Amino acid sequence: MMRPNQGVLGQQSLFRRASQVGQVSSWVSLSTHSPTPDGKTHLATLDLPLERDVFLRTLVRHLSGALEEVVGLQEAAGFISIVGQRMGDEINEAYKAALEAPMLDRDQVRDVCIDLKSRIQGDFHVISEDEEKIVFGNRRCPFGEKVVNRAALCMMTSNVFGTVAAQNLGYGKVVLEETLAKGDPGCRVVLYLSRSAAERDGAEGREYFRS
């Protein structure tokens, strides 16, 4: 039988472990400041790397790092995949509504993948394509430097691309051949539109089907 405080102690242990993940240097940089006549410094004049985008990217980095530390990379990727799936569904519906299209065709799926990344400051482009697959390259991650050593965050790309492809074309399989998160110079992401092609190539990735 669980003792009354066992669950609390377990949570405290989890929090201690999570707090050790993704340690970063101090937020504060006092390289510039403007003292007032009374010798005090206006907080608004401090040179701090704090604004909404950096704060949110840092938050996501620490959340994913805590998950990886506590439950492992595979389980963390699974949790993030759930979020990615929901975002993929929302993004898909948003683009269909904007394009006034009940379904996106193959070219639109490709263009949506590139456009959505561009809008969140990624730099995806097409390396090659044929009827069975599209190979994307990427030079800049929307998470910026916060993605380094956070491979689980790549599941956001996998799930969004895979979900958009599957919901419109019936099938998608995403293979993350190279990623900035793992220290590669860029990302190389293969989106298979044919199950037979994926099986023929022996591609290891995540499959997505129309719901």
C-alpha positions as CSV (number, residue, x, y, z in Angstrom):
1,M,0.0,0.0,0.0
2,M,1.3,3.5,-0.9
3,R,2.2,5.6,2.1
4,P,0.3,8.9,2.3
5,N,3.3,11.0,1.3
6,Q,4.8,8.6,-1.2
7,G,3.3,10.2,-4.2
8,V,4.5,13.7,-3.1
9,L,8.0,12.4,-2.5
10,G,8.0,10.7,-5.9
11,Q,7.0,14.0,-7.5
12,Q,9.7,15.9,-5.7
13,S,12.2,13.3,-6.9
14,L,11.0,13.8,-10.5
15,F,11.3,17.6,-10.1
16,R,14.8,17.3,-8.8
17,R,15.8,15.2,-11.8
18,A,14.1,17.4,-14.2
19,S,15.8,20.5,-12.8
20,Q,19.1,19.1,-13.7
21,V,18.2,19.0,-17.4
22,G,19.4,21.6,-19.9
23,Q,21.3,23.9,-17.6
24,V,22.0,27.2,-19.3
25,S,24.2,30.2,-18.5
26,S,22.6,33.0,-16.5
27,W,19.9,35.0,-18.2
28,V,21.3,38.2,-16.9
29,S,23.9,40.3,-18.7
30,L,24.7,43.7,-17.1
31,S,26.8,44.9,-19.9
32,T,24.7,48.1,-20.3
33,H,22.6,49.8,-17.7
34,S,21.4,53.3,-17.0
35,P,21.6,54.4,-13.3
36,T,19.2,57.0,-12.0
37,P,20.3,60.1,-10.0
38,D,19.8,58.1,-6.8
39,G,22.2,55.4,-8.0
40,K,19.6,52.8,-8.7
41,T,19.3,51.0,-12.1
42,H,16.1,51.0,-14.2
43,L,15.3,47.3,-14.8
44,A,14.0,48.2,-18.2
45,T,17.5,49.3,-19.3
46,L,19.2,46.0,-18.4
47,D,20.6,44.0,-21.3
48,L,18.6,40.8,-20.8
49,P,18.0,38.1,-23.4
50,L,14.4,38.0,-22.4
51,E,11.5,38.4,-24.9
52,R,8.5,36.3,-25.8
53,D,10.1,34.2,-28.6
54,V,13.3,33.4,-26.6
55,F,11.3,32.7,-23.5
56,L,8.9,30.3,-25.2
57,R,11.7,28.5,-27.1
58,T,13.6,28.1,-23.9
59,L,10.5,26.8,-22.1
60,V,9.9,24.2,-24.8
61,R,13.6,23.2,-24.7
62,H,13.5,22.6,-20.9
63,L,10.2,20.8,-21.1
64,S,11.5,18.4,-23.7
65,G,14.7,18.0,-21.8
66,A,12.9,17.1,-18.6
67,L,10.8,14.5,-20.5
68,E,13.9,13.0,-22.1
69,E,15.7,12.8,-18.7
70,V,12.7,11.4,-16.7
71,V,11.1,9.0,-19.2
72,G,13.8,8.6,-21.9
73,L,14.1,9.8,-25.5
74,Q,11.7,7.4,-27.1
75,E,8.9,8.1,-24.6
76,A,9.6,11.9,-24.8
77,A,9.3,11.7,-28.6
78,G,6.0,9.9,-28.1
79,F,4.6,12.7,-25.9
80,I,5.7,15.4,-28.3
81,S,4.2,13.4,-31.2
82,I,0.8,13.8,-29.6
83,V,1.2,17.6,-29.6
84,G,2.6,17.5,-33.1
85,Q,-0.4,15.5,-34.3
86,R,-2.8,18.0,-32.9
87,M,-0.9,20.9,-34.4
88,G,-0.8,19.1,-37.7
89,D,-4.5,18.7,-37.8
90,E,-5.0,22.4,-36.9
91,I,-2.5,23.6,-39.5
92,N,-4.0,21.4,-42.2
93,E,-7.5,22.8,-41.5
94,A,-6.2,26.3,-41.5
95,Y,-4.6,26.0,-44.9
96,K,-7.6,24.2,-46.4
97,A,-9.8,27.0,-45.2
98,A,-7.5,29.7,-46.5
99,L,-7.2,28.0,-49.9
100,E,-10.9,27.2,-49.9
101,A,-10.0,23.6,-50.8
102,P,-11.7,20.5,-49.4
103,M,-8.5,18.6,-49.9
104,L,-4.9,19.6,-50.8
105,D,-3.3,18.1,-53.8
106,R,0.3,16.8,-53.8
107,D,1.9,20.1,-54.9
108,Q,-0.1,22.0,-52.3
109,V,1.0,19.5,-49.6
110,R,4.6,20.2,-50.5
111,D,4.1,24.0,-50.6
112,V,2.3,24.0,-47.3
113,C,5.2,22.1,-45.6
114,I,7.6,24.8,-46.8
115,D,5.3,27.8,-46.2
116,L,4.4,26.8,-42.6
117,K,8.1,26.4,-41.7
118,S,9.0,29.7,-43.3
119,R,6.3,31.4,-41.3
120,I,7.9,30.2,-38.0
121,Q,11.4,31.1,-39.2
122,G,12.5,27.8,-40.5
123,D,14.3,27.5,-43.8
124,F,13.0,24.4,-45.5
125,H,13.4,23.8,-49.2
126,V,13.0,20.9,-51.7
127,I,16.1,19.0,-52.5
128,S,14.4,16.6,-54.9
129,E,11.0,15.1,-55.5
130,D,9.1,12.5,-57.6
131,E,5.7,11.0,-57.5
132,E,6.5,8.8,-54.5
133,K,8.5,11.1,-52.2
134,I,9.7,14.6,-51.4
135,V,13.1,15.3,-49.9
136,F,13.3,18.5,-47.9
137,G,16.4,20.2,-46.7
138,N,16.6,22.8,-43.9
139,R,19.3,25.2,-42.8
140,R,17.5,26.9,-39.9
141,C,15.3,25.4,-37.2
142,P,12.3,27.4,-35.8
143,F,13.6,26.5,-32.3
144,G,17.0,28.0,-33.2
145,E,19.9,26.9,-31.0
146,K,17.4,25.6,-28.5
147,V,16.9,22.4,-30.6
148,V,20.5,21.2,-30.1
149,N,20.6,17.9,-28.2
150,R,16.8,17.9,-28.2
151,A,16.0,15.3,-30.8
152,A,12.5,14.7,-29.4
153,L,11.5,18.2,-30.7
154,C,12.0,16.9,-34.3
155,M,8.8,15.0,-33.8
156,M,7.0,18.3,-34.3
157,T,8.3,18.4,-37.9
158,S,7.6,14.7,-38.4
159,N,4.0,14.8,-37.2
160,V,3.0,18.0,-38.9
161,F,4.4,16.9,-42.3
162,G,3.1,13.4,-41.9
163,T,-0.3,14.5,-40.8
164,V,-0.8,17.1,-43.6
165,A,0.3,14.5,-46.1
166,A,-1.9,11.7,-44.7
167,Q,-5.0,13.7,-44.2
168,N,-5.0,14.9,-47.8
169,L,-3.3,12.2,-49.8
170,G,-4.1,9.2,-47.6
171,Y,-0.6,8.3,-46.5
172,G,2.7,9.8,-45.3
173,K,5.9,8.5,-43.9
174,V,8.5,10.8,-42.5
175,V,12.2,9.9,-42.2
176,L,14.5,12.2,-40.4
177,E,17.8,11.3,-42.1
178,E,19.7,14.3,-40.7
179,T,18.8,16.9,-38.1
180,L,20.3,20.0,-36.6
181,A,19.2,18.6,-33.2
182,K,21.7,15.8,-33.6
183,G,24.5,18.1,-34.7
184,D,24.2,17.7,-38.4
185,P,25.0,20.8,-40.5
186,G,21.4,20.8,-41.7
187,C,18.2,18.7,-41.8
188,R,17.3,16.2,-44.4
189,V,13.7,15.1,-44.2
190,V,12.1,12.6,-46.5
191,L,8.3,12.6,-46.9
192,Y,7.1,9.4,-48.5
193,L,3.8,9.6,-50.2
194,S,3.7,5.9,-51.2
195,R,3.9,3.0,-48.7
196,S,5.4,0.7,-51.3
197,A,8.2,3.2,-51.9
198,A,9.0,3.5,-48.2
199,E,9.0,-0.3,-47.9
200,R,11.2,-0.7,-51.0
201,D,13.7,1.8,-49.6
202,G,13.7,0.2,-46.2
203,A,13.1,3.7,-44.7
204,E,12.9,3.9,-40.9
205,G,10.5,6.5,-39.8
206,R,7.0,7.2,-38.7
207,E,3.9,6.4,-40.8
208,Y,0.7,8.4,-40.9
209,F,-2.7,7.5,-42.2
210,R,-5.8,9.4,-42.9
211,S,-8.1,9.4,-39.9
